[in-house]
Every structure is written in C-alpha cells, then in structure tokens.
Amino acid sequence: MGTFSRGCNSVTYRNFKNFNHDRFRHNISKTIYAFTEHFSTILPKLASEITSPIFMGTRVSVLPFFPLECLNYQAITTQNGRKNTYVSTTAICDNNLFGWHRFEAATGTKMPTSCVPNNRCNTHATGWLNGSHPTVAEGLVTRQVCFSYYDCCSWSINIQVRNCGDFYIYNFMGTPPEHPCHLRYCSTD
C-alpha cells in the first residue's frame, strides 16, 4: 500500500493501476491555476500569466520567475535636479549610492543612454549608461556608466542592470574610486 500526498490531502491506493491519472492531472492543474490566480491579485504587474505544456499535454497556468531584486530595491523619487535636462553648477555626489535602485516619479524612469553634458543633473560630472537597456530575456547584464566632464567618458564604472518588465533597476556601486566626487547618476523619462 502506498500514499500519495497532494496539498493537505492524502490519497491511499492498493494498486497503482487503479489510480485515476486523468483526475490527478485535472486536480493538479486546478491547484496550479488557483495558486497563479492568487498571486496575480497580489502582484498584478509582475504575475502576468503564461502557459506551458506540462502534465502530458495538459496546459496549465504557471507563475513566471521574477528575480528578488525586482521586488527589493530602493526607489529614487525626489527630483533634486537628477534629470539630465536640469542645468546647474551645484555639486551633489553619488559616491555613497550602493545597491539596487529604481528611478521613479519626478526623477524620471531610467538612465540616459547617450552622453550628458557636464554641469547637469545637479552635479559637475554626469553619469549616463554607455549601452542599451536590457530586455527582460537578457536578464541581468553588466553595463558601463560613463561620467561626462572633460569628455563624454572622463571616468567610468561598471554596474548591473535588469529589466523588470515595466521598469529598470540598477545595482549602483558608488562612483569610480579614483575620482569619487562630484559625480552623479543622471535620469531621464
């Protein structure tokens, strides 16, 4: 005699041949669908449903994988002159900016991907992403951030970038140690 557990219920059977495989596939499909539906209400932006052929041809909804950093980041929301269009000779520095961050609200939504002239973004040397933003499929990528001052890339540092579907997040590592201030990561819409 064997026992098969599904959730909180147990099914005991004497003979494997008598086990109703079709009913099991139907019940497990309903369970996975209910699980996905539950998380779709909790995480509406992240839990878009996809289908996948599993359980011998039965199509069921599955919850896609989302990296932890897409749920656990610090939001940069205060404008404070961070946008690449803000002209200023003020010298704010991002040498202590570490970890996963997302640009939101008045700061814009992402980093610029072309050279930003110096004395913008409320700093002297302006940081911009030297390369394109990744697609969701590319996953976690490493990109160079250039800081414009004497030229478009007077100093640089590598950071990690991820596309979380509706937004980008950046794993900042401070500023280049050879010239920590007055460098700042710029944002744009």
Solvent accessible surface area in square Angstrom, and as a share of the most:
residue,aa,sasa,rsa
1,M,163,0.73
2,G,27,0.26
3,T,92,0.53
4,F,74,0.31
5,S,76,0.49
6,R,63,0.23
7,G,78,0.75
8,C,141,0.85
9,N,91,0.46
10,S,73,0.47
11,V,62,0.36
12,T,78,0.45
13,Y,56,0.21
14,R,203,0.74
15,N,69,0.35
16,F,124,0.52
17,K,178,0.76
18,N,120,0.62
19,F,33,0.14
20,N,86,0.44
21,H,72,0.32
22,D,96,0.50
23,R,155,0.57
24,F,47,0.19
25,R,47,0.17
26,H,104,0.46
27,N,30,0.16
28,I,32,0.16
29,S,15,0.10
30,K,114,0.48
31,T,64,0.37
32,I,42,0.21
33,Y,105,0.40
34,A,59,0.46
35,F,104,0.43
36,T,0,0.00
37,E,64,0.29
38,H,103,0.46
39,F,59,0.24
40,S,26,0.17
41,T,108,0.63
42,I,92,0.47
43,L,56,0.28
44,P,100,0.63
45,K,153,0.65
46,L,16,0.08
47,A,5,0.04
48,S,70,0.45
49,E,72,0.32
50,I,88,0.45
51,T,79,0.46
52,S,33,0.21
53,P,93,0.59
54,I,62,0.32
55,F,65,0.27
56,M,167,0.75
57,G,63,0.60
58,T,44,0.26
59,R,148,0.54
60,V,7,0.04
61,S,10,0.06
62,V,35,0.20
63,L,59,0.29
64,P,27,0.17
65,F,174,0.72
66,F,58,0.24
67,P,18,0.11
68,L,127,0.63
69,E,30,0.13
70,C,3,0.02
71,L,89,0.44
72,N,98,0.50
73,Y,63,0.24
74,Q,117,0.52
75,A,51,0.40
76,I,20,0.10
77,T,59,0.34
78,T,100,0.58
79,Q,62,0.27
80,N,82,0.42
81,G,4,0.04
82,R,17,0.06
83,K,43,0.18
84,N,33,0.17
85,T,104,0.60
86,Y,94,0.36
87,V,105,0.60
88,S,17,0.11
89,T,104,0.61
90,T,67,0.39
91,A,36,0.28
92,I,50,0.26
93,C,32,0.19
94,D,10,0.05
95,N,50,0.26
96,N,127,0.65
97,L,28,0.14
98,F,120,0.50
99,G,29,0.28
100,W,48,0.17
101,H,6,0.03
102,R,49,0.18
103,F,3,0.01
104,E,44,0.20
105,A,84,0.65
106,A,53,0.41
107,T,0,0.00
108,G,1,0.01
109,T,75,0.43
110,K,67,0.28
111,M,1,0.00
112,P,8,0.05
113,T,66,0.38
114,S,73,0.47
115,C,50,0.30
116,V,4,0.03
117,P,69,0.43
118,N,55,0.28
119,N,43,0.22
120,R,68,0.25
121,C,0,0.00
122,N,14,0.07
123,T,0,0.00
124,H,57,0.25
125,A,2,0.01
126,T,0,0.00
127,G,0,0.00
128,W,22,0.08
129,L,0,0.00
130,N,66,0.34
131,G,33,0.32
132,S,75,0.48
133,H,27,0.12
134,P,1,0.01
135,T,76,0.44
136,V,91,0.52
137,A,103,0.80
138,E,93,0.42
139,G,16,0.16
140,L,73,0.36
141,V,22,0.13
142,T,82,0.47
143,R,48,0.17
144,Q,63,0.28
145,V,0,0.00
146,C,0,0.00
147,F,0,0.00
148,S,3,0.02
149,Y,80,0.30
150,Y,174,0.66
151,D,89,0.46
152,C,59,0.36
153,C,53,0.32
154,S,29,0.19
155,W,39,0.14
156,S,39,0.25
157,I,29,0.15
158,N,92,0.47
159,I,2,0.01
160,Q,54,0.24
161,V,0,0.00
162,R,37,0.13
163,N,22,0.11
164,C,6,0.03
165,G,48,0.46
166,D,97,0.50
167,F,25,0.10
168,Y,49,0.19
169,I,0,0.00
170,Y,0,0.00
171,N,19,0.10
172,F,0,0.00
173,M,80,0.36
174,G,1,0.01
175,T,11,0.06
176,P,1,0.00
177,P,116,0.73
178,E,120,0.54
179,H,64,0.28
180,P,62,0.39
181,C,43,0.26
182,H,78,0.35
183,L,0,0.00
184,R,5,0.02
185,Y,0,0.00
186,C,0,0.00
187,S,0,0.00
188,T,28,0.16
189,D,113,0.58
